[in-house]
Amino acid sequence: MCLYMCIHMTSKNISITEEVYKKLMKIKRENESFSELFLRLLKSQKDNMKRTFGAWNLSEEEESEIWKDISNRTGRKC
């Protein structure tokens, strides 16, 4: 009995300047893919935003509304 598993990973090409590439290379960890780097940076950005919300004394409803607005923007998923 043979089992075959087929995993299709979607990829996208993006254009960045040489300056941006050099800066990304400086912060990219050894054996870390660019996708992993971007996910790490995005998580860090979201964590920073969450800490900022605490400084505003928002209610849970207000914070939820802000995240919903951010998530609904085209091309942005938090």
mmCIF file of the N, C-alpha and C atoms, coordinates in Angstrom:
data_MODEL
# 
_entry.id   MODEL 
# 
loop_
_atom_site.group_PDB 
_atom_site.id 
_atom_site.type_symbol 
_atom_site.label_atom_id 
_atom_site.label_alt_id 
_atom_site.label_comp_id 
_atom_site.label_asym_id 
_atom_site.label_entity_id 
_atom_site.label_seq_id 
_atom_site.pdbx_PDB_ins_code 
_atom_site.Cartn_x 
_atom_site.Cartn_y 
_atom_site.Cartn_z 
_atom_site.occupancy 
_atom_site.B_iso_or_equiv 
_atom_site.pdbx_formal_charge 
_atom_site.auth_seq_id 
_atom_site.auth_comp_id 
_atom_site.auth_asym_id 
_atom_site.auth_atom_id 
_atom_site.pdbx_PDB_model_num 
ATOM 1   N N  . MET A 1 1  ? 0.842   -1.178 0.000  1.00 0.00 ? 1  MET A N  1 
ATOM 2   C CA . MET A 1 1  ? 0.000   0.000  0.000  1.00 0.00 ? 1  MET A CA 1 
ATOM 3   C C  . MET A 1 1  ? 0.889   1.244  0.000  1.00 0.00 ? 1  MET A C  1 
ATOM 4   N N  . CYS A 1 2  ? 0.647   2.119  -0.927 1.00 0.00 ? 2  CYS A N  1 
ATOM 5   C CA . CYS A 1 2  ? 1.426   3.356  -1.023 1.00 0.00 ? 2  CYS A CA 1 
ATOM 6   C C  . CYS A 1 2  ? 0.540   4.540  -0.676 1.00 0.00 ? 2  CYS A C  1 
ATOM 7   N N  . LEU A 1 3  ? 1.090   5.436  0.095  1.00 0.00 ? 3  LEU A N  1 
ATOM 8   C CA . LEU A 1 3  ? 0.390   6.669  0.447  1.00 0.00 ? 3  LEU A CA 1 
ATOM 9   C C  . LEU A 1 3  ? 1.144   7.833  -0.177 1.00 0.00 ? 3  LEU A C  1 
ATOM 10  N N  . TYR A 1 4  ? 0.429   8.699  -0.810 1.00 0.00 ? 4  TYR A N  1 
ATOM 11  C CA . TYR A 1 4  ? 1.043   9.879  -1.397 1.00 0.00 ? 4  TYR A CA 1 
ATOM 12  C C  . TYR A 1 4  ? 0.431   11.108 -0.764 1.00 0.00 ? 4  TYR A C  1 
ATOM 13  N N  . MET A 1 5  ? 1.298   12.012 -0.367 1.00 0.00 ? 5  MET A N  1 
ATOM 14  C CA . MET A 1 5  ? 0.818   13.268 0.198  1.00 0.00 ? 5  MET A CA 1 
ATOM 15  C C  . MET A 1 5  ? 1.332   14.387 -0.699 1.00 0.00 ? 5  MET A C  1 
ATOM 16  N N  . CYS A 1 6  ? 0.437   15.220 -1.092 1.00 0.00 ? 6  CYS A N  1 
ATOM 17  C CA . CYS A 1 6  ? 0.808   16.318 -1.975 1.00 0.00 ? 6  CYS A CA 1 
ATOM 18  C C  . CYS A 1 6  ? 0.507   17.628 -1.255 1.00 0.00 ? 6  CYS A C  1 
ATOM 19  N N  . ILE A 1 7  ? 1.532   18.415 -1.034 1.00 0.00 ? 7  ILE A N  1 
ATOM 20  C CA . ILE A 1 7  ? 1.351   19.696 -0.361 1.00 0.00 ? 7  ILE A CA 1 
ATOM 21  C C  . ILE A 1 7  ? 1.714   20.794 -1.357 1.00 0.00 ? 7  ILE A C  1 
ATOM 22  N N  . HIS A 1 8  ? 0.777   21.661 -1.594 1.00 0.00 ? 8  HIS A N  1 
ATOM 23  C CA . HIS A 1 8  ? 1.021   22.782 -2.501 1.00 0.00 ? 8  HIS A CA 1 
ATOM 24  C C  . HIS A 1 8  ? 1.181   24.045 -1.674 1.00 0.00 ? 8  HIS A C  1 
ATOM 25  N N  . MET A 1 9  ? 2.330   24.652 -1.778 1.00 0.00 ? 9  MET A N  1 
ATOM 26  C CA . MET A 1 9  ? 2.567   25.897 -1.058 1.00 0.00 ? 9  MET A CA 1 
ATOM 27  C C  . MET A 1 9  ? 2.509   27.034 -2.069 1.00 0.00 ? 9  MET A C  1 
ATOM 28  N N  . THR A 1 10 ? 1.723   28.004 -1.763 1.00 0.00 ? 10 THR A N  1 
ATOM 29  C CA . THR A 1 10 ? 1.608   29.159 -2.632 1.00 0.00 ? 10 THR A CA 1 
ATOM 30  C C  . THR A 1 10 ? 2.798   30.074 -2.389 1.00 0.00 ? 10 THR A C  1 
ATOM 31  N N  . SER A 1 11 ? 3.320   30.638 -3.434 1.00 0.00 ? 11 SER A N  1 
ATOM 32  C CA . SER A 1 11 ? 4.401   31.599 -3.275 1.00 0.00 ? 11 SER A CA 1 
ATOM 33  C C  . SER A 1 11 ? 4.081   32.837 -4.099 1.00 0.00 ? 11 SER A C  1 
ATOM 34  N N  . LYS A 1 12 ? 4.629   33.932 -3.671 1.00 0.00 ? 12 LYS A N  1 
ATOM 35  C CA . LYS A 1 12 ? 4.444   35.219 -4.345 1.00 0.00 ? 12 LYS A CA 1 
ATOM 36  C C  . LYS A 1 12 ? 5.808   35.867 -4.510 1.00 0.00 ? 12 LYS A C  1 
ATOM 37  N N  . ASN A 1 13 ? 5.997   36.546 -5.592 1.00 0.00 ? 13 ASN A N  1 
ATOM 38  C CA . ASN A 1 13 ? 7.211   37.313 -5.804 1.00 0.00 ? 13 ASN A CA 1 
ATOM 39  C C  . ASN A 1 13 ? 6.950   38.756 -5.434 1.00 0.00 ? 13 ASN A C  1 
ATOM 40  N N  . ILE A 1 14 ? 7.875   39.347 -4.711 1.00 0.00 ? 14 ILE A N  1 
ATOM 41  C CA . ILE A 1 14 ? 7.764   40.763 -4.378 1.00 0.00 ? 14 ILE A CA 1 
ATOM 42  C C  . ILE A 1 14 ? 9.053   41.458 -4.803 1.00 0.00 ? 14 ILE A C  1 
ATOM 43  N N  . SER A 1 15 ? 8.950   42.724 -5.106 1.00 0.00 ? 15 SER A N  1 
ATOM 44  C CA . SER A 1 15 ? 10.122  43.513 -5.475 1.00 0.00 ? 15 SER A CA 1 
ATOM 45  C C  . SER A 1 15 ? 10.490  44.409 -4.310 1.00 0.00 ? 15 SER A C  1 
ATOM 46  N N  . ILE A 1 16 ? 11.758  44.399 -3.967 1.00 0.00 ? 16 ILE A N  1 
ATOM 47  C CA . ILE A 1 16 ? 12.262  45.289 -2.923 1.00 0.00 ? 16 ILE A CA 1 
ATOM 48  C C  . ILE A 1 16 ? 13.553  45.924 -3.437 1.00 0.00 ? 16 ILE A C  1 
ATOM 49  N N  . THR A 1 17 ? 13.882  47.061 -2.877 1.00 0.00 ? 17 THR A N  1 
ATOM 50  C CA . THR A 1 17 ? 15.116  47.733 -3.289 1.00 0.00 ? 17 THR A CA 1 
ATOM 51  C C  . THR A 1 17 ? 16.311  47.019 -2.678 1.00 0.00 ? 17 THR A C  1 
ATOM 52  N N  . GLU A 1 18 ? 17.466  47.290 -3.219 1.00 0.00 ? 18 GLU A N  1 
ATOM 53  C CA . GLU A 1 18 ? 18.714  46.721 -2.689 1.00 0.00 ? 18 GLU A CA 1 
ATOM 54  C C  . GLU A 1 18 ? 18.915  47.149 -1.238 1.00 0.00 ? 18 GLU A C  1 
ATOM 55  N N  . GLU A 1 19 ? 18.556  48.395 -0.929 1.00 0.00 ? 19 GLU A N  1 
ATOM 56  C CA . GLU A 1 19 ? 18.684  48.911 0.437  1.00 0.00 ? 19 GLU A CA 1 
ATOM 57  C C  . GLU A 1 19 ? 17.843  48.082 1.414  1.00 0.00 ? 19 GLU A C  1 
ATOM 58  N N  . VAL A 1 20 ? 16.602  47.803 1.048  1.00 0.00 ? 20 VAL A N  1 
ATOM 59  C CA . VAL A 1 20 ? 15.717  47.010 1.905  1.00 0.00 ? 20 VAL A CA 1 
ATOM 60  C C  . VAL A 1 20 ? 16.261  45.599 2.051  1.00 0.00 ? 20 VAL A C  1 
ATOM 61  N N  . TYR A 1 21 ? 16.730  45.006 0.952  1.00 0.00 ? 21 TYR A N  1 
ATOM 62  C CA . TYR A 1 21 ? 17.284  43.657 0.988  1.00 0.00 ? 21 TYR A CA 1 
ATOM 63  C C  . TYR A 1 21 ? 18.465  43.579 1.965  1.00 0.00 ? 21 TYR A C  1 
ATOM 64  N N  . LYS A 1 22 ? 19.366  44.551 1.902  1.00 0.00 ? 22 LYS A N  1 
ATOM 65  C CA . LYS A 1 22 ? 20.528  44.560 2.798  1.00 0.00 ? 22 LYS A CA 1 
ATOM 66  C C  . LYS A 1 22 ? 20.107  44.680 4.260  1.00 0.00 ? 22 LYS A C  1 
ATOM 67  N N  . LYS A 1 23 ? 19.092  45.511 4.523  1.00 0.00 ? 23 LYS A N  1 
ATOM 68  C CA . LYS A 1 23 ? 18.615  45.668 5.900  1.00 0.00 ? 23 LYS A CA 1 
ATOM 69  C C  . LYS A 1 23 ? 17.954  44.381 6.401  1.00 0.00 ? 23 LYS A C  1 
ATOM 70  N N  . LEU A 1 24 ? 17.193  43.727 5.531  1.00 0.00 ? 24 LEU A N  1 
ATOM 71  C CA . LEU A 1 24 ? 16.572  42.454 5.916  1.00 0.00 ? 24 LEU A CA 1 
ATOM 72  C C  . LEU A 1 24 ? 17.628  41.385 6.184  1.00 0.00 ? 24 LEU A C  1 
ATOM 73  N N  . MET A 1 25 ? 18.662  41.360 5.379  1.00 0.00 ? 25 MET A N  1 
ATOM 74  C CA . MET A 1 25 ? 19.730  40.383 5.562  1.00 0.00 ? 25 MET A CA 1 
ATOM 75  C C  . MET A 1 25 ? 20.446  40.570 6.903  1.00 0.00 ? 25 MET A C  1 
ATOM 76  N N  . LYS A 1 26 ? 20.518  41.807 7.369  1.00 0.00 ? 26 LYS A N  1 
ATOM 77  C CA . LYS A 1 26 ? 21.172  42.076 8.655  1.00 0.00 ? 26 LYS A CA 1 
ATOM 78  C C  . LYS A 1 26 ? 20.376  41.525 9.832  1.00 0.00 ? 26 LYS A C  1 
ATOM 79  N N  . ILE A 1 27 ? 19.058  41.495 9.711  1.00 0.00 ? 27 ILE A N  1 
ATOM 80  C CA . ILE A 1 27 ? 18.235  41.025 10.832 1.00 0.00 ? 27 ILE A CA 1 
ATOM 81  C C  . ILE A 1 27 ? 17.756  39.587 10.661 1.00 0.00 ? 27 ILE A C  1 
ATOM 82  N N  . LYS A 1 28 ? 17.964  39.030 9.481  1.00 0.00 ? 28 LYS A N  1 
ATOM 83  C CA . LYS A 1 28 ? 17.556  37.648 9.213  1.00 0.00 ? 28 LYS A CA 1 
ATOM 84  C C  . LYS A 1 28 ? 18.484  36.702 9.965  1.00 0.00 ? 28 LYS A C  1 
ATOM 85  N N  . ARG A 1 29 ? 17.897  35.750 10.668 1.00 0.00 ? 29 ARG A N  1 
ATOM 86  C CA . ARG A 1 29 ? 18.666  34.769 11.420 1.00 0.00 ? 29 ARG A CA 1 
ATOM 87  C C  . ARG A 1 29 ? 19.218  33.689 10.493 1.00 0.00 ? 29 ARG A C  1 
ATOM 88  N N  . GLU A 1 30 ? 20.301  33.063 10.934 1.00 0.00 ? 30 GLU A N  1 
ATOM 89  C CA . GLU A 1 30 ? 20.876  31.961 10.159 1.00 0.00 ? 30 GLU A CA 1 
ATOM 90  C C  . GLU A 1 30 ? 19.841  30.844 10.061 1.00 0.00 ? 30 GLU A C  1 
ATOM 91  N N  . ASN A 1 31 ? 19.708  30.257 8.908  1.00 0.00 ? 31 ASN A N  1 
ATOM 92  C CA . ASN A 1 31 ? 18.745  29.179 8.645  1.00 0.00 ? 31 ASN A CA 1 
ATOM 93  C C  . ASN A 1 31 ? 17.284  29.630 8.746  1.00 0.00 ? 31 ASN A C  1 
ATOM 94  N N  . GLU A 1 32 ? 17.034  30.928 8.689  1.00 0.00 ? 32 GLU A N  1 
ATOM 95  C CA . GLU A 1 32 ? 15.666  31.456 8.709  1.00 0.00 ? 32 GLU A CA 1 
ATOM 96  C C  . GLU A 1 32 ? 15.300  31.862 7.286  1.00 0.00 ? 32 GLU A C  1 
ATOM 97  N N  . SER A 1 33 ? 14.159  31.410 6.819  1.00 0.00 ? 33 SER A N  1 
ATOM 98  C CA . SER A 1 33 ? 13.704  31.809 5.489  1.00 0.00 ? 33 SER A CA 1 
ATOM 99  C C  . SER A 1 33 ? 13.167  33.237 5.559  1.00 0.00 ? 33 SER A C  1 
ATOM 100 N N  . PHE A 1 34 ? 13.021  33.856 4.398  1.00 0.00 ? 34 PHE A N  1 
ATOM 101 C CA . PHE A 1 34 ? 12.445  35.196 4.390  1.00 0.00 ? 34 PHE A CA 1 
ATOM 102 C C  . PHE A 1 34 ? 10.996  35.158 4.877  1.00 0.00 ? 34 PHE A C  1 
ATOM 103 N N  . SER A 1 35 ? 10.272  34.103 4.553  1.00 0.00 ? 35 SER A N  1 
ATOM 104 C CA . SER A 1 35 ? 8.893   33.981 5.050  1.00 0.00 ? 35 SER A CA 1 
ATOM 105 C C  . SER A 1 35 ? 8.875   33.938 6.576  1.00 0.00 ? 35 SER A C  1 
ATOM 106 N N  . GLU A 1 36 ? 9.777   33.177 7.156  1.00 0.00 ? 36 GLU A N  1 
ATOM 107 C CA . GLU A 1 36 ? 9.856   33.112 8.625  1.00 0.00 ? 36 GLU A CA 1 
ATOM 108 C C  . GLU A 1 36 ? 10.251  34.461 9.211  1.00 0.00 ? 36 GLU A C  1 
ATOM 109 N N  . LEU A 1 37 ? 11.168  35.156 8.540  1.00 0.00 ? 37 LEU A N  1 
ATOM 110 C CA . LEU A 1 37 ? 11.572  36.487 8.987  1.00 0.00 ? 37 LEU A CA 1 
ATOM 111 C C  . LEU A 1 37 ? 10.382  37.434 8.979  1.00 0.00 ? 37 LEU A C  1 
ATOM 112 N N  . PHE A 1 38 ? 9.639   37.453 7.882  1.00 0.00 ? 38 PHE A N  1 
ATOM 113 C CA . PHE A 1 38 ? 8.479   38.345 7.789  1.00 0.00 ? 38 PHE A CA 1 
ATOM 114 C C  . PHE A 1 38 ? 7.444   38.023 8.850  1.00 0.00 ? 38 PHE A C  1 
ATOM 115 N N  . LEU A 1 39 ? 7.184   36.732 9.089  1.00 0.00 ? 39 LEU A N  1 
ATOM 116 C CA . LEU A 1 39 ? 6.224   36.353 10.131 1.00 0.00 ? 39 LEU A CA 1 
ATOM 117 C C  . LEU A 1 39 ? 6.691   36.820 11.501 1.00 0.00 ? 39 LEU A C  1 
ATOM 118 N N  . ARG A 1 40 ? 7.999   36.693 11.768 1.00 0.00 ? 40 ARG A N  1 
ATOM 119 C CA . ARG A 1 40 ? 8.548   37.146 13.054 1.00 0.00 ? 40 ARG A CA 1 
ATOM 120 C C  . ARG A 1 40 ? 8.398   38.651 13.204 1.00 0.00 ? 40 ARG A C  1 
ATOM 121 N N  . LEU A 1 41 ? 8.689   39.392 12.143 1.00 0.00 ? 41 LEU A N  1 
ATOM 122 C CA . LEU A 1 41 ? 8.564   40.845 12.206 1.00 0.00 ? 41 LEU A CA 1 
ATOM 123 C C  . LEU A 1 41 ? 7.112   41.278 12.364 1.00 0.00 ? 41 LEU A C  1 
ATOM 124 N N  . LEU A 1 42 ? 6.201   40.602 11.666 1.00 0.00 ? 42 LEU A N  1 
ATOM 125 C CA . LEU A 1 42 ? 4.777   40.941 11.782 1.00 0.00 ? 42 LEU A CA 1 
ATOM 126 C C  . LEU A 1 42 ? 4.244   40.642 13.174 1.00 0.00 ? 42 LEU A C  1 
ATOM 127 N N  . LYS A 1 43 ? 4.679   39.528 13.769 1.00 0.00 ? 43 LYS A N  1 
ATOM 128 C CA . LYS A 1 43 ? 4.254   39.201 15.128 1.00 0.00 ? 43 LYS A CA 1 
ATOM 129 C C  . LYS A 1 43 ? 4.762   40.264 16.098 1.00 0.00 ? 43 LYS A C  1 
ATOM 130 N N  . SER A 1 44 ? 6.001   40.687 15.906 1.00 0.00 ? 44 SER A N  1 
ATOM 131 C CA . SER A 1 44 ? 6.581   41.725 16.746 1.00 0.00 ? 44 SER A CA 1 
ATOM 132 C C  . SER A 1 44 ? 5.791   43.023 16.622 1.00 0.00 ? 44 SER A C  1 
ATOM 133 N N  . GLN A 1 45 ? 5.388   43.367 15.395 1.00 0.00 ? 45 GLN A N  1 
ATOM 134 C CA . GLN A 1 45 ? 4.601   44.581 15.168 1.00 0.00 ? 45 GLN A CA 1 
ATOM 135 C C  . GLN A 1 45 ? 3.260   44.488 15.893 1.00 0.00 ? 45 GLN A C  1 
ATOM 136 N N  . LYS A 1 46 ? 2.609   43.328 15.799 1.00 0.00 ? 46 LYS A N  1 
ATOM 137 C CA . LYS A 1 46 ? 1.312   43.161 16.454 1.00 0.00 ? 46 LYS A CA 1 
ATOM 138 C C  . LYS A 1 46 ? 1.472   43.234 17.967 1.00 0.00 ? 46 LYS A C  1 
ATOM 139 N N  . ASP A 1 47 ? 2.538   42.616 18.501 1.00 0.00 ? 47 ASP A N  1 
ATOM 140 C CA . ASP A 1 47 ? 2.782   42.673 19.944 1.00 0.00 ? 47 ASP A CA 1 
ATOM 141 C C  . ASP A 1 47 ? 3.005   44.105 20.402 1.00 0.00 ? 47 ASP A C  1 
ATOM 142 N N  . ASN A 1 48 ? 3.731   44.890 19.607 1.00 0.00 ? 48 ASN A N  1 
ATOM 143 C CA . ASN A 1 48 ? 3.958   46.300 19.943 1.00 0.00 ? 48 ASN A CA 1 
ATOM 144 C C  . ASN A 1 48 ? 2.649   47.081 19.946 1.00 0.00 ? 48 ASN A C  1 
ATOM 145 N N  . MET A 1 49 ? 1.782   46.787 18.983 1.00 0.00 ? 49 MET A N  1 
ATOM 146 C CA . MET A 1 49 ? 0.490   47.461 18.923 1.00 0.00 ? 49 MET A CA 1 
ATOM 147 C C  . MET A 1 49 ? -0.351  47.108 20.147 1.00 0.00 ? 49 MET A C  1 
ATOM 148 N N  . LYS A 1 50 ? -0.308  45.844 20.572 1.00 0.00 ? 50 LYS A N  1 
ATOM 149 C CA . LYS A 1 50 ? -1.078  45.436 21.746 1.00 0.00 ? 50 LYS A CA 1 
ATOM 150 C C  . LYS A 1 50 ? -0.606  46.174 22.994 1.00 0.00 ? 50 LYS A C  1 
ATOM 151 N N  . ARG A 1 51 ? 0.720   46.345 23.139 1.00 0.00 ? 51 ARG A N  1 
ATOM 152 C CA . ARG A 1 51 ? 1.241   47.076 24.300 1.00 0.00 ? 51 ARG A CA 1 
ATOM 153 C C  . ARG A 1 51 ? 0.809   48.535 24.246 1.00 0.00 ? 51 ARG A C  1 
ATOM 154 N N  . THR A 1 52 ? 0.742   49.113 23.047 1.00 0.00 ? 52 THR A N  1 
ATOM 155 C CA . THR A 1 52 ? 0.321   50.501 22.891 1.00 0.00 ? 52 THR A CA 1 
ATOM 156 C C  . THR A 1 52 ? -1.132  50.672 23.301 1.00 0.00 ? 52 THR A C  1 
ATOM 157 N N  . PHE A 1 53 ? -1.976  49.716 22.957 1.00 0.00 ? 53 PHE A N  1 
ATOM 158 C CA . PHE A 1 53 ? -3.392  49.802 23.340 1.00 0.00 ? 53 PHE A CA 1 
ATOM 159 C C  . PHE A 1 53 ? -3.535  49.912 24.856 1.00 0.00 ? 53 PHE A C  1 
ATOM 160 N N  . GLY A 1 54 ? -2.684  49.224 25.603 1.00 0.00 ? 54 GLY A N  1 
ATOM 161 C CA . GLY A 1 54 ? -2.740  49.279 27.062 1.00 0.00 ? 54 GLY A CA 1 
ATOM 162 C C  . GLY A 1 54 ? -2.525  50.681 27.591 1.00 0.00 ? 54 GLY A C  1 
ATOM 163 N N  . ALA A 1 55 ? -1.752  51.494 26.886 1.00 0.00 ? 55 ALA A N  1 
ATOM 164 C CA . ALA A 1 55 ? -1.478  52.854 27.320 1.00 0.00 ? 55 ALA A CA 1 
ATOM 165 C C  . ALA A 1 55 ? -2.699  53.753 27.160 1.00 0.00 ? 55 ALA A C  1 
ATOM 166 N N  . TRP A 1 56 ? -3.672  53.320 26.364 1.00 0.00 ? 56 TRP A N  1 
ATOM 167 C CA . TRP A 1 56 ? -4.850  54.144 26.103 1.00 0.00 ? 56 TRP A CA 1 
ATOM 168 C C  . TRP A 1 56 ? -6.029  53.835 27.022 1.00 0.00 ? 56 TRP A C  1 
ATOM 169 N N  . ASN A 1 57 ? -5.913  52.829 27.861 1.00 0.00 ? 57 ASN A N  1 
ATOM 170 C CA . ASN A 1 57 ? -7.019  52.421 28.740 1.00 0.00 ? 57 ASN A CA 1 
ATOM 171 C C  . ASN A 1 57 ? -8.306  52.159 27.964 1.00 0.00 ? 57 ASN A C  1 
ATOM 172 N N  . LEU A 1 58 ? -8.206  51.342 26.940 1.00 0.00 ? 58 LEU A N  1 
ATOM 173 C CA . LEU A 1 58 ? -9.361  51.006 26.111 1.00 0.00 ? 58 LEU A CA 1 
ATOM 174 C C  . LEU A 1 58 ? -10.187 49.907 26.767 1.00 0.00 ? 58 LEU A C  1 
ATOM 175 N N  . SER A 1 59 ? -11.479 49.961 26.532 1.00 0.00 ? 59 SER A N  1 
ATOM 176 C CA . SER A 1 59 ? -12.330 48.858 26.953 1.00 0.00 ? 59 SER A CA 1 
ATOM 177 C C  . SER A 1 59 ? -12.106 47.698 25.989 1.00 0.00 ? 59 SER A C  1 
ATOM 178 N N  . GLU A 1 60 ? -12.515 46.503 26.384 1.00 0.00 ? 60 GLU A N  1 
ATOM 179 C CA . GLU A 1 60 ? -12.379 45.342 25.493 1.00 0.00 ? 60 GLU A CA 1 
ATOM 180 C C  . GLU A 1 60 ? -13.124 45.584 24.184 1.00 0.00 ? 60 GLU A C  1 
ATOM 181 N N  . GLU A 1 61 ? -14.277 46.233 24.271 1.00 0.00 ? 61 GLU A N  1 
ATOM 182 C CA . GLU A 1 61 ? -15.074 46.522 23.078 1.00 0.00 ? 61 GLU A CA 1 
ATOM 183 C C  . GLU A 1 61 ? -14.338 47.477 22.146 1.00 0.00 ? 61 GLU A C  1 
ATOM 184 N N  . GLU A 1 62 ? -13.715 48.525 22.703 1.00 0.00 ? 62 GLU A N  1 
ATOM 185 C CA . GLU A 1 62 ? -12.974 49.479 21.875 1.00 0.00 ? 62 GLU A CA 1 
ATOM 186 C C  . GLU A 1 62 ? -11.767 48.813 21.214 1.00 0.00 ? 62 GLU A C  1 
ATOM 187 N N  . GLU A 1 63 ? -11.036 48.009 21.986 1.00 0.00 ? 63 GLU A N  1 
ATOM 188 C CA . GLU A 1 63 ? -9.871  47.312 21.437 1.00 0.00 ? 63 GLU A CA 1 
ATOM 189 C C  . GLU A 1 63 ? -10.294 46.347 20.328 1.00 0.00 ? 63 GLU A C  1 
ATOM 190 N N  . SER A 1 64 ? -11.382 45.626 20.566 1.00 0.00 ? 64 SER A N  1 
ATOM 191 C CA . SER A 1 64 ? -11.894 44.687 19.570 1.00 0.00 ? 64 SER A CA 1 
ATOM 192 C C  . SER A 1 64 ? -12.277 45.418 18.288 1.00 0.00 ? 64 SER A C  1 
ATOM 193 N N  . GLU A 1 65 ? -12.893 46.576 18.440 1.00 0.00 ? 65 GLU A N  1 
ATOM 194 C CA . GLU A 1 65 ? -13.311 47.374 17.284 1.00 0.00 ? 65 GLU A CA 1 
ATOM 195 C C  . GLU A 1 65 ? -12.097 47.839 16.470 1.00 0.00 ? 65 GLU A C  1 
ATOM 196 N N  . ILE A 1 66 ? -11.041 48.235 17.149 1.00 0.00 ? 66 ILE A N  1 
ATOM 197 C CA . ILE A 1 66 ? -9.824  48.673 16.459 1.00 0.00 ? 66 ILE A CA 1 
ATOM 198 C C  . ILE A 1 66 ? -9.211  47.519 15.693 1.00 0.00 ? 66 ILE A C  1 
ATOM 199 N N  . TRP A 1 67 ? -9.083  46.329 16.339 1.00 0.00 ? 67 TRP A N  1 
ATOM 200 C CA . TRP A 1 67 ? -8.505  45.165 15.651 1.00 0.00 ? 67 TRP A CA 1 
ATOM 201 C C  . TRP A 1 67 ? -9.359  44.751 14.460 1.00 0.00 ? 67 TRP A C  1 
ATOM 202 N N  . LYS A 1 68 ? -10.678 44.847 14.616 1.00 0.00 ? 68 LYS A N  1 
ATOM 203 C CA . LYS A 1 68 ? -11.573 44.499 13.514 1.00 0.00 ? 68 LYS A CA 1 
ATOM 204 C C  . LYS A 1 68 ? -11.348 45.432 12.334 1.00 0.00 ? 68 LYS A C  1 
ATOM 205 N N  . ASP A 1 69 ? -11.196 46.718 12.622 1.00 0.00 ? 69 ASP A N  1 
ATOM 206 C CA . ASP A 1 69 ? -10.949 47.706 11.569 1.00 0.00 ? 69 ASP A CA 1 
ATOM 207 C C  . ASP A 1 69 ? -9.624  47.416 10.865 1.00 0.00 ? 69 ASP A C  1 
ATOM 208 N N  . ILE A 1 70 ? -8.587  47.128 11.619 1.00 0.00 ? 70 ILE A N  1 
ATOM 209 C CA . ILE A 1 70 ? -7.271  46.843 11.044 1.00 0.00 ? 70 ILE A CA 1 
ATOM 210 C C  . ILE A 1 70 ? -7.351  45.578 10.183 1.00 0.00 ? 70 ILE A C  1 
ATOM 211 N N  . SER A 1 71 ? -8.008  44.542 10.687 1.00 0.00 ? 71 SER A N  1 
ATOM 212 C CA . SER A 1 71 ? -8.099  43.272 9.976  1.00 0.00 ? 71 SER A CA 1 
ATOM 213 C C  . SER A 1 71 ? -8.923  43.368 8.692  1.00 0.00 ? 71 SER A C  1 
ATOM 214 N N  . ASN A 1 72 ? -9.877  44.289 8.658  1.00 0.00 ? 72 ASN A N  1 
ATOM 215 C CA . ASN A 1 72 ? -10.748 44.426 7.494  1.00 0.00 ? 72 ASN A CA 1 
ATOM 216 C C  . ASN A 1 72 ? -10.126 45.243 6.363  1.00 0.00 ? 72 ASN A C  1 
ATOM 217 N N  . ARG A 1 73 ? -9.001  45.858 6.611  1.00 0.00 ? 73 ARG A N  1 
ATOM 218 C CA . ARG A 1 73 ? -8.341  46.636 5.554  1.00 0.00 ? 73 ARG A CA 1 
ATOM 219 C C  . ARG A 1 73 ? -7.800  45.696 4.502  1.00 0.00 ? 73 ARG A C  1 
ATOM 220 N N  . THR A 1 74 ? -7.916  46.079 3.267  1.00 0.00 ? 74 THR A N  1 
ATOM 221 C CA . THR A 1 74 ? -7.467  45.241 2.143  1.00 0.00 ? 74 THR A CA 1 
ATOM 222 C C  . THR A 1 74 ? -6.007  44.877 2.304  1.00 0.00 ? 74 THR A C  1 
ATOM 223 N N  . GLY A 1 75 ? -5.729  43.568 2.215  1.00 0.00 ? 75 GLY A N  1 
ATOM 224 C CA . GLY A 1 75 ? -4.357  43.094 2.270  1.00 0.00 ? 75 GLY A CA 1 
ATOM 225 C C  . GLY A 1 75 ? -3.782  42.974 3.656  1.00 0.00 ? 75 GLY A C  1 
ATOM 226 N N  . ARG A 1 76 ? -4.549  43.263 4.691  1.00 0.00 ? 76 ARG A N  1 
ATOM 227 C CA . ARG A 1 76 ? -4.043  43.202 6.056  1.00 0.00 ? 76 ARG A CA 1 
ATOM 228 C C  . ARG A 1 76 ? -4.799  42.153 6.841  1.00 0.00 ? 76 ARG A C  1 
ATOM 229 N N  . LYS A 1 77 ? -4.047  41.235 7.397  1.00 0.00 ? 77 LYS A N  1 
ATOM 230 C CA . LYS A 1 77 ? -4.630  40.231 8.280  1.00 0.00 ? 77 LYS A CA 1 
ATOM 231 C C  . LYS A 1 77 ? -3.800  40.165 9.539  1.00 0.00 ? 77 LYS A C  1 
ATOM 232 N N  . CYS A 1 78 ? -4.433  40.431 10.680 1.00 0.00 ? 78 CYS A N  1 
ATOM 233 C CA . CYS A 1 78 ? -3.724  40.397 11.957 1.00 0.00 ? 78 CYS A CA 1 
ATOM 234 C C  . CYS A 1 78 ? -4.037  39.124 12.705 1.00 0.00 ? 78 CYS A C  1 
# 
